[in-house]
């Protein structure tokens, strides 16, 4: 991970200070994604429950095996991946994380670096059992595909005027 996106951001707690267990769950999850690679996917079982529900704008996955398969496919072509946590709002067994991810992919944006902001909702006990990522799918993918990118950028400009 590059130093330009390192850091954990600010934190705001909605309740009394978190238990050591909650802090550990969040630290493990953040570390997993800060050091994300295909070689580290064996750590999924230390972060997520076997019956985890994982959602993002593209998928709804059930179970750590499905999540592992999805993340493996994603990790294969990722280049220059970095994540920075910007904010954190926590409660006893839940958290919201704001983040910024930078990455490149050889088939998207001619392999140039793309930066994406998003938020994650987490629910957990001793491991995460619910993970939902929210981000602009256009900013992740559509804006960087020839012709489709032109169409989405033009549409955004028309809507903004």
Steps between C-alpha positions, in 0.01 A plus 500: 500500500630846417563757769287766330179323601614363836316589818180424681322837493296644781264300717170591662341266750121496543513313828729427789852400397502179303585175660840355424323234290331760276826686453673175408232411242533841333880493511507155339258605225692820425832315494353237266402765245806720548720201412250349254640251252421154364773361728320617815152363429554218749444766770132536404397247764665705774302812394162369377252242625437194283148631423600862429272709281705726272338768283634751253344675198577196284445196724322354797703207628422251775775314677873536539570257213304717254676809638841336466426407136384856420801662666740259330362595157530867590854470640647324196509811281523778759809717475617785722222430751479728806226577749479782750239513774366855532242475777351248733173502693464211741243351735510185711476247214490719190712751315495726197830564326564771243791419271690591189639231276754546223572221253583421146380215283652417161159491327356820652607858423800375301654372824513851650438556872134549600393645836164406648329615820250284682348392828465164669239389750612219729317284753702265716537299816847347526513500115323694227169342397370788283708718267347747255712722277338808346676684219434653160520213253546751218808643670633149551441363155266663248676837482821325394373280217526647146166613354313406817716745696428773248126431527493502881712817522274674245189393689644626829582836340145531363348416838726752678398791274 
